[in-house]
Amino acid sequence: VITVAALCEQLAGDVMKALQVDPSSDEVIDRIAHAVGLAIPPDVRTGVVLAFDGLGKAAAEIMDFPLFDAESAPVIAP
Amino acid sequence: MNMLDADALTIADAVRRKRISATEVAQMFLQHIRRQNPKFNCFTFVTEDIAMADAKSVDAAVAGNGVLGPLCGVPYAVKNSFDVHGVQTLAGSRINAERPPAPRDAAAVERMRKAGALLLGTLNMEEYAYGFTSENAHYGAVRNPHDISKVAGGSSGGSAAAVAAGLVPLALGSDTGGSIRLPAALCGVFGLKPTFGRLNRDGCFPLAASFDTVGPFARNVDDLAVAYQAMLGVGADLHRARPAIEHAPHSGRREVGNVRVATAEYFDEYLDDDARSAMAHVAQALGSTRSVTIPEAGRARAAHVLITAAEGAAVHLASLRTRPMDFEPPTRDRLLAGAISPATWYLQAQRFRRWFCNELAKMFEDVDVILAPASPCAATQIGAESMNLGGRELNPRAYMGMFTQPISVAGLPVLTIPVLREGKMPLGVQIIAPPFREDLCLRVGWALGWSGAVHAKIVSCGMTDTSAARSHQVGHQSGKS
């Protein structure tokens, strides 16, 4: 069994791992960036990955926090 | 008549009684800014033409026995994320410097003008309000008036420092995760972050729509309350200001009375001895011996980090696509990371936010006001990459706001009061109240000020120092014509 929090950490970790192997690889971070129309310049890649790793750690803190359905994400009312 | 050391209400009273004209007040402060600002780097534009036009209107109203606002003839300035008609809304960035001047005033600026205040300029800040030190690579770091080698706190550092330096008696800023509370504390002045949604933020450049709140800085609670009331009103943007004022601040109330005060416990391991003693000083002055634990403060801070990154990235996506190298590196890296973060992270953070709001509402069933540190320590050196808190090396730009970010998640109103210690840099304490109970924050602040337990520290540079004038490099904007 793997928790959602662990998956978050793994996602951020995968990016780091990919970078360690090949900093210019077209791995996770580039694929996601491409999907939203972004290109991560090679010389800022390390900083972006560190920031993304930080977000992954923050996400890991809350993803498995038990919440009820009533506390679902906000819905826009007309 | 020298008004440079006067507070806002004293100036308004003098103008109202015709002891000095609004034009004379404006000229006096403009000259002071020209001479002193280069030391502190607070202003990015001095709006001389706008100030003189505002002053002329006030003087005409005084001469014609017209209606005078509560801030008639009071100089003030705004963080450069506020739209000012005819001035570029820089928001601390190089990118926005290529945009045309704002076509109209922000709602808060309109309100201040109706109250009779004189707009003297726009103030330096962290790039796109995304940080806690106001170290800006494009426009230079804002310098703390109490020690110019140290940061002013951010992101509204120019606003807090301008008040602390005596350049203006009032300033406006915005707070997403602590950007009013933190610089107010580090610069030794008062700052009010109203309830999320209380004031109209139309015309204020956004960081994160879920948290952005506008508010004032001042040298005492009376001035702060009048500025806050001047900005109340219904907004025209999607984020409507809440019109109903059920509990108007009452300046006559000078005692805490039956207000139940408790001290918040969270992140205690990161608090240094000075910040701990500042908290103890305020708790003792209020006779508070009770404490409460902020539930899941770490997760609340995590939710704030995720929501801010995602919403900030959405604001800047176009520029991130076309010109990422024009951002400051720390801003760019976090915004790019936010742009590629999964939607599930953001949505879970928002769901957690709902839970956290509900939990804090329960806490306020037993207490009326909660005290919390504004920062883990006093101002750090400009350029410091890390600070040691609880045995860990942490980046001030990201971690100085660790005590303010969780409170932003709940959207609560907070008054930051300055705590001064002989020979040391200022610190601050947050006075936190339930939603839309700014009156409670102000009442406790009044009581503390009245008792002498807290007061602002203004660095008055006088009018005789001309050496700074020669190195004056502040941009001047003609503004309205």
Interface residues (C-beta under 8 A of the other chain):
Chain A: C8 L11 I29 I32 A33 V36 G37 L38 A39 I40 P41 V44 G47 V48 V49 L50 A51 F52 G54 L55 K57 A58 A59 E61 I62 M63 F65 L67 E71 S72 A73 P74
Chain B: E296 G298 R299 R301 A302 A303 V305 L306 A309 L317 L320 R321 P324 M325 P329 P330 R332 D333 R334 L336 A337 G338 A339 I340 S341 P342 T344 W345 L347 Q348 A349 Q350 R351 F352 R354 W355 N358
